[in-house]
């Protein structure tokens, strides 16, 4: 249990490092934001202020620019869009060697949603390449009561794909295979950590976070141990069975607890 708490602290530090790295100058620029439907852009032609335009990318990935008409900018980076507009203006004989600047003023298309047990849930723009760890860091990292697994819902070819990712196992792996690249429209949901309940003759009867492979004895220790009248004999667990009915089980110290278990510690008869 102590190792698990240390691992969770390490995970929080890694997410914080990921956030700092993502915000470091030049890192996001390594892979520029790609324009998409709904994005608002401002186009400036140096030396020609009358050609400044603020517009929004259409659902078909197009904008309409003076003199050249429709320009397909969807899936282009701002720098690629600059070159394309400049080439069209020069090819049409409107300007010679035009200097174009395209700025994204509002990012709509390339956003990912992070929901659930994170410190700052919300929608975040994918500026450059963002991995799962990056967007969790943008959301402030996992909250204290967060589970160790997250659900990622992706839309590929118009079809939703659902994946459960074990964050602890992901960071334990040197290859980080499950730390996948996020795309616009992806949703990350972090559930609340599983709980168990303990009452009766313990020092601190309450609900507690269920750690991995937690035994009855470890759960008892988390609740502060027995009271002066408590006994470790005859520990009972109320657990929901596959049929939905509550089962009452006699428990041993090394039995593993499950989510939503209710542990009862009896009073000693002697």
C-alpha positions as CSV (number, residue, x, y, z in Angstrom):
1,X,0.0,0.0,0.0
2,X,2.9,2.3,0.8
3,X,4.4,1.5,-2.6
4,X,1.1,2.4,-4.3
5,X,1.0,5.8,-2.6
6,X,4.6,6.5,-3.7
7,X,3.7,5.4,-7.2
8,X,0.7,7.8,-7.3
9,X,2.9,10.7,-6.2
10,X,5.4,9.8,-8.9
11,X,2.6,9.8,-11.4
12,X,1.5,13.3,-10.3
13,X,5.1,14.5,-10.7
14,X,5.3,13.0,-14.2
15,X,2.1,14.7,-15.3
16,X,3.3,18.0,-13.9
17,X,6.6,17.5,-15.9
18,X,4.5,16.8,-19.0
19,X,2.6,20.0,-18.5
20,X,5.8,22.1,-18.1
21,X,7.3,20.4,-21.2
22,X,4.1,21.0,-23.3
23,X,4.2,24.7,-22.4
24,X,7.9,25.2,-23.0
25,X,8.6,27.6,-25.9
26,X,9.2,25.8,-29.1
27,X,7.8,22.4,-28.1
28,X,4.3,23.0,-29.4
29,X,5.8,24.6,-32.5
30,X,7.5,21.2,-33.4
31,X,4.1,20.1,-34.8
32,X,1.8,23.0,-35.6
33,X,-1.9,23.1,-35.0
34,X,-3.9,21.9,-38.0
35,X,-6.9,24.0,-39.1
36,X,-10.3,22.6,-39.2
37,X,-14.1,23.4,-39.3
38,X,-15.1,26.2,-36.9
39,X,-11.6,27.6,-36.4
40,X,-11.4,31.4,-36.5
41,X,-8.4,32.9,-38.4
42,X,-7.0,36.3,-39.0
43,X,-5.1,36.8,-42.3
44,X,-2.7,39.7,-42.7
45,X,-0.8,40.7,-45.8
46,X,2.2,42.9,-44.9
47,X,2.0,46.3,-46.7
48,X,-1.6,45.7,-47.7
49,X,-3.8,46.5,-44.7
50,X,-6.9,46.6,-46.8
51,X,-6.5,42.8,-47.4
52,X,-6.7,41.9,-43.7
53,X,-9.4,39.4,-43.2
54,X,-11.0,37.7,-40.2
55,X,-13.0,34.7,-41.1
56,X,-14.0,31.1,-40.0
57,X,-13.1,27.8,-41.6
58,X,-16.3,26.2,-43.1
59,X,-17.4,22.6,-42.5
60,X,-15.8,21.7,-45.8
61,X,-12.5,23.1,-44.6
62,X,-12.6,26.2,-46.8
63,X,-12.3,30.0,-46.4
64,X,-13.1,32.7,-48.9
65,X,-10.4,35.2,-49.5
66,X,-10.5,38.4,-51.6
67,X,-9.3,38.2,-55.2
68,X,-8.6,34.4,-55.1
69,X,-12.0,33.1,-53.9
70,X,-12.3,29.8,-52.1
71,X,-9.1,28.4,-50.4
72,X,-9.0,24.9,-48.9
73,X,-7.1,25.2,-45.6
74,X,-8.6,22.3,-43.7
75,X,-5.9,20.0,-42.3
76,X,-3.2,22.6,-43.1
77,X,-1.0,24.2,-40.5
78,X,-1.2,28.1,-40.3
79,X,2.3,28.3,-42.0
80,X,1.1,26.0,-44.8
81,X,-2.0,28.1,-45.2
82,X,0.2,31.2,-45.5
83,X,2.2,29.7,-48.3
84,X,-0.9,28.5,-50.1
85,X,-2.6,31.9,-50.0
86,X,0.6,33.6,-51.0
87,X,1.1,31.3,-54.0
88,X,-2.5,31.9,-55.1
89,X,-2.2,35.7,-54.9
90,X,1.1,35.6,-56.8
91,X,-0.2,33.1,-59.4
92,X,-3.2,35.4,-60.1
93,X,-0.9,38.3,-60.6
94,X,-2.4,40.3,-57.7
95,X,0.8,40.6,-55.6
96,X,4.4,39.9,-56.1
97,X,6.1,37.9,-53.4
98,X,3.4,38.6,-50.8
99,X,4.2,38.1,-47.1
100,X,1.2,36.5,-45.4
101,X,0.5,35.9,-41.7
102,X,-2.3,33.5,-40.6
103,X,-3.2,33.5,-36.9
104,X,-5.6,31.2,-35.3
105,X,-7.8,33.4,-33.1
106,X,-10.2,30.7,-31.9
107,X,-9.6,27.0,-31.8
108,X,-12.7,25.0,-32.3
109,X,-11.9,21.9,-34.4
110,X,-8.9,20.4,-32.7
111,X,-10.0,20.2,-29.1
112,X,-10.1,17.3,-26.6
113,X,-12.5,17.0,-23.6
114,X,-11.2,15.9,-20.3
115,X,-13.9,15.0,-17.8
116,X,-14.4,13.4,-14.4
117,X,-11.9,13.3,-11.6
118,X,-9.2,15.8,-12.8
119,X,-8.3,19.1,-11.2
120,X,-9.4,21.3,-14.1
121,X,-12.0,19.5,-16.3
122,X,-12.8,21.1,-19.6
123,X,-12.0,21.3,-23.3
124,X,-8.4,21.9,-24.4
125,X,-6.9,22.8,-27.8
126,X,-4.5,20.4,-29.4
127,X,-1.7,22.7,-30.2
128,X,0.8,20.4,-31.9
129,X,1.2,16.8,-30.9
130,X,-0.5,16.0,-27.6
131,X,-0.4,12.6,-26.0
132,X,-2.7,11.3,-23.3
133,X,-0.4,12.3,-20.6
134,X,-0.2,15.8,-22.1
135,X,-4.0,16.4,-22.0
136,X,-4.2,15.0,-18.4
137,X,-1.5,17.5,-17.5
138,X,-3.4,20.3,-19.2
139,X,-6.4,19.3,-17.0
140,X,-4.3,19.8,-13.9
141,X,-3.5,16.1,-13.4
142,X,-5.6,13.5,-11.7
143,X,-7.6,14.5,-8.6
144,X,-6.9,12.9,-5.3
145,X,-9.9,10.6,-5.5
146,X,-9.2,9.6,-9.2
147,X,-9.1,6.0,-10.3
148,X,-5.9,4.6,-11.7
149,X,-7.6,3.9,-15.0
150,X,-9.1,6.3,-17.5
151,X,-11.5,5.8,-20.4
152,X,-10.6,7.3,-23.8
153,X,-13.4,7.6,-26.4
154,X,-12.2,8.3,-29.9
155,X,-14.0,8.8,-33.1
156,X,-12.3,7.3,-36.1
157,X,-14.0,7.2,-39.5
158,X,-17.2,8.4,-37.8
159,X,-17.3,5.4,-35.4
160,X,-16.7,5.7,-31.7
161,X,-13.9,3.6,-30.1
162,X,-13.7,3.0,-26.3
163,X,-10.5,2.1,-24.6
164,X,-9.7,1.5,-20.9
165,X,-6.2,2.6,-20.1
166,X,-4.3,1.7,-16.9
167,X,-2.4,4.9,-16.1
168,X,-0.1,3.3,-13.5
169,X,0.8,0.4,-15.8
170,X,1.3,2.9,-18.6
171,X,3.9,4.8,-16.7
172,X,5.6,1.6,-15.4
173,X,6.2,0.6,-19.0
174,X,9.3,2.1,-20.5
175,X,7.7,2.2,-23.9
176,X,4.5,4.0,-22.9
177,X,2.6,2.2,-25.6
178,X,-0.8,3.2,-24.3
179,X,0.2,6.9,-24.1
180,X,-1.6,7.5,-27.5
181,X,-1.7,10.5,-29.7
182,X,-4.9,12.5,-29.1
183,X,-7.0,13.9,-32.0
184,X,-9.7,16.6,-32.1
185,X,-13.0,15.3,-30.7
186,X,-11.4,12.7,-28.4
187,X,-12.9,12.5,-24.9
188,X,-11.0,11.4,-21.8
189,X,-13.0,10.4,-18.7
190,X,-11.5,9.7,-15.3
191,X,-13.7,7.8,-12.9
192,X,-13.7,8.1,-9.2
193,X,-11.5,5.5,-7.4
194,X,-13.2,2.4,-6.2
195,X,-14.2,2.5,-2.5
196,X,-14.9,0.1,0.3
197,X,-16.7,0.7,3.6
198,X,-15.7,-0.5,7.1
199,X,-17.7,-0.1,10.3
200,X,-18.2,-1.7,13.7
201,X,-15.3,-1.9,16.3
202,X,-12.7,0.1,14.4
203,X,-11.1,3.4,15.3
204,X,-12.2,5.3,12.2
205,X,-15.3,3.7,10.6
206,X,-15.8,5.3,7.2
207,X,-15.4,4.8,3.5
208,X,-11.9,4.5,2.0
209,X,-10.1,4.3,-1.3
210,X,-9.6,0.7,-2.4
211,X,-6.0,0.2,-3.4
212,X,-4.8,-2.5,-5.7
213,X,-4.7,-6.0,-4.2
214,X,-5.8,-4.6,-0.8
215,X,-6.4,-7.3,1.8
216,X,-8.9,-7.2,4.7
217,X,-6.0,-6.7,7.1
218,X,-4.8,-3.7,5.1
219,X,-8.3,-2.2,5.1
220,X,-8.5,-2.7,8.8
221,X,-5.2,-0.8,9.2
222,X,-6.5,2.0,7.0
223,X,-9.4,2.4,9.4
224,X,-7.0,2.8,12.3
225,X,-7.2,-0.7,13.7
226,X,-9.5,-2.2,16.2
227,X,-11.0,-0.5,19.2
228,X,-10.4,-1.9,22.7
229,X,-13.6,-4.0,22.2
230,X,-13.0,-5.2,18.7
231,X,-11.9,-8.6,17.5
232,X,-10.2,-9.8,14.3
233,X,-12.2,-13.0,14.5
234,X,-15.4,-13.3,12.6
235,X,-14.8,-10.4,10.2
236,X,-17.8,-10.3,7.8
237,X,-18.0,-8.7,4.3
238,X,-21.3,-7.7,2.7
239,X,-20.8,-8.0,-1.1
240,X,-23.1,-7.8,-4.0
241,X,-23.2,-11.0,-5.9
242,X,-23.5,-11.6,-9.7
243,X,-27.3,-11.8,-9.3
244,X,-27.4,-8.4,-7.6
245,X,-28.2,-9.9,-4.2
246,X,-26.1,-9.1,-1.1
247,X,-24.0,-11.9,0.2
248,X,-22.6,-12.1,3.7
249,X,-19.1,-13.7,3.7
250,X,-16.8,-14.8,6.4
251,X,-13.5,-13.1,5.7
252,X,-9.9,-14.0,6.4
253,X,-7.1,-11.5,6.9
254,X,-5.5,-12.1,3.5
255,X,-8.7,-12.1,1.5
256,X,-8.8,-9.4,-1.1
257,X,-11.3,-6.6,-0.9
258,X,-13.5,-5.6,-3.8
259,X,-15.1,-2.3,-4.8
260,X,-18.2,-1.5,-2.7
261,X,-17.4,-4.1,-0.1
262,X,-18.8,-3.4,3.3
263,X,-16.6,-4.8,6.1
264,X,-18.0,-5.3,9.6
265,X,-15.8,-5.8,12.6
266,X,-17.5,-7.5,15.5
267,X,-17.2,-6.8,19.2
268,X,-15.2,-9.3,21.2
269,X,-17.3,-11.5,23.6
270,X,-14.5,-11.7,26.1
